[in-house]
Amino acid sequence: MKDDRARLLDILEAIERVEKVSAQGRSDFDRDPLIQVWIVHHLQIVGEAARQLSTEFTHEHSEIPWAQIISMRNILVHNYFGIDLEEVWSAVEKDIPGLKRKVTRILEGWEEG
């Protein structure tokens, strides 16, 4: 079973994969179903890794909206044909950069400690 640090590394890796593909821009995202699937898949990974973090860890790091991240994962996994691509792109633009900064900061603190 992976520990919290390993889950954070999973989150960071998935974020970096989202960033790499989303850097092509919104028009490519709108036009290319493969890009849409790629991004949705990696957002699911972010949510699944968040879901598997320990309760103690998520309470210690309540500055991150874990419940919302997990909720988005549930929507993406269980409502595939009803996925709102506007919401997905909004998460990519507005939520992912801040989450990356916070996860990176936590991981850096782990390495210092």
C-alpha positions as CSV (number, residue, x, y, z in Angstrom):
1,M,0.0,0.0,0.0
2,K,1.3,3.4,-0.9
3,D,1.9,6.1,1.7
4,D,0.7,9.7,1.5
5,R,4.0,10.9,0.0
6,A,3.7,8.4,-2.9
7,R,0.1,9.5,-3.5
8,L,1.2,13.1,-3.6
9,L,3.8,12.1,-6.2
10,D,1.0,10.4,-8.2
11,I,-1.0,13.6,-8.0
12,L,2.0,15.7,-9.2
13,E,2.8,13.4,-12.1
14,A,-0.8,13.4,-13.3
15,I,-0.9,17.2,-13.0
16,E,2.3,17.5,-15.1
17,R,0.7,15.3,-17.7
18,V,-2.4,17.4,-17.8
19,E,-0.2,20.6,-18.1
20,K,1.8,19.1,-21.0
21,V,-1.2,18.4,-23.1
22,S,-3.3,21.4,-22.1
23,A,-0.5,23.7,-23.1
24,Q,-1.7,23.1,-26.6
25,G,-4.6,25.4,-25.8
26,R,-8.3,25.4,-25.4
27,S,-9.1,25.2,-29.1
28,D,-7.2,21.9,-29.4
29,F,-9.0,20.6,-26.3
30,D,-12.4,21.5,-27.8
31,R,-11.5,20.0,-31.2
32,D,-9.7,16.8,-30.2
33,P,-11.5,14.0,-28.3
34,L,-8.1,12.3,-27.5
35,I,-6.9,15.4,-25.7
36,Q,-10.2,15.5,-23.8
37,V,-9.9,11.8,-22.8
38,W,-6.2,12.3,-21.8
39,I,-7.0,15.2,-19.5
40,V,-10.1,13.6,-18.0
41,H,-8.2,10.4,-17.3
42,H,-5.4,12.3,-15.5
43,L,-7.9,14.3,-13.5
44,Q,-9.4,11.0,-12.4
45,I,-5.9,9.9,-11.3
46,V,-5.6,13.1,-9.2
47,G,-8.9,12.4,-7.6
48,E,-8.2,8.7,-7.0
49,A,-4.8,9.5,-5.4
50,A,-6.5,12.2,-3.2
51,R,-9.2,9.7,-2.2
52,Q,-6.5,7.3,-0.9
53,L,-4.7,9.8,1.2
54,S,-4.9,9.2,4.9
55,T,-7.5,11.0,6.9
56,E,-4.8,12.4,9.2
57,F,-2.9,13.8,6.2
58,T,-6.0,15.5,4.7
59,H,-6.9,17.1,8.0
60,E,-3.3,18.4,8.4
61,H,-3.5,19.9,4.9
62,S,-7.0,21.2,4.9
63,E,-5.9,24.2,2.8
64,I,-6.4,21.8,-0.2
65,P,-10.1,21.1,-1.0
66,W,-9.7,17.3,-0.9
67,A,-13.5,16.6,-0.8
68,Q,-14.0,18.7,-4.0
69,I,-11.1,16.9,-5.8
70,I,-12.6,13.5,-4.9
71,S,-16.1,14.7,-5.8
72,M,-14.8,15.7,-9.3
73,R,-13.2,12.3,-9.7
74,N,-16.5,10.6,-8.8
75,I,-18.3,12.7,-11.4
76,L,-15.7,12.0,-14.1
77,V,-15.7,8.2,-13.3
78,H,-19.4,7.6,-12.9
79,N,-21.0,10.2,-15.2
80,Y,-18.8,9.7,-18.3
81,F,-21.5,10.6,-20.9
82,G,-22.5,13.6,-18.9
83,I,-19.1,15.2,-18.4
84,D,-19.2,18.9,-18.7
85,L,-16.1,19.8,-20.7
86,E,-16.4,23.4,-19.7
87,E,-16.0,22.3,-16.1
88,V,-13.0,20.1,-17.0
89,W,-11.3,23.0,-18.8
90,S,-12.1,25.3,-15.9
91,A,-10.4,22.9,-13.5
92,V,-7.4,22.7,-15.8
93,E,-7.0,26.5,-15.9
94,K,-8.1,27.6,-12.4
95,D,-7.6,24.6,-10.0
96,I,-4.7,22.6,-11.3
97,P,-2.0,25.3,-11.0
98,G,-2.8,26.1,-7.4
99,L,-3.0,22.4,-6.5
100,K,0.3,21.8,-8.1
101,R,1.9,24.6,-6.0
102,K,0.4,23.3,-2.8
103,V,1.4,19.7,-3.4
104,T,4.9,20.7,-4.5
105,R,5.3,22.8,-1.3
106,I,4.2,19.8,0.8
107,L,6.6,17.5,-0.9
108,E,9.4,20.0,-0.5
109,G,8.7,20.2,3.3
110,W,8.7,16.4,3.4
111,E,12.2,16.3,1.9
112,E,13.5,18.9,4.3
113,G,12.1,17.1,7.3
